[in-house]
Amino acid sequence: MKARFLILWSVAVVAAAAAFVSHLALRQQTVQLGYEVGQARRAQRRLIEQRRLLAIEAATLRQAERIETIARGRLEMDVPEPARVIPVGNERRQRRMAGRVR
């Protein structure tokens, strides 16, 4: 009877120890995943901010005034004289739009 009790008690202690080790392993994984989620959220916030800044920069670079300034200053371009404009295709539409800066 005593031997049987000792075996059952040993099995119970081993099972409790295994459950405790399993609990610790799961807890460690939970903490590790929490750190990874935190890092991913920080990266997400950084990328969202970077995207916002790039959208602002793209909008700034697309401004008509800026493009016209570069065309006139650096590239030495100007609005062509009406005599230099040669309409192609739909003449009526081309005449209306010739010489206009968008």
Secondary structure, 3 states (H helix, E strand, C coil): CHHHHHHHHHHHHHHHHHHHHHHHHHHHHHHHHHHHHHHHHHHHHHHHHHHHHHHHHHHHHCCHHHHHHHHHHCCCCCCCCHHHCCCCCCHHHHHHHCCCCC
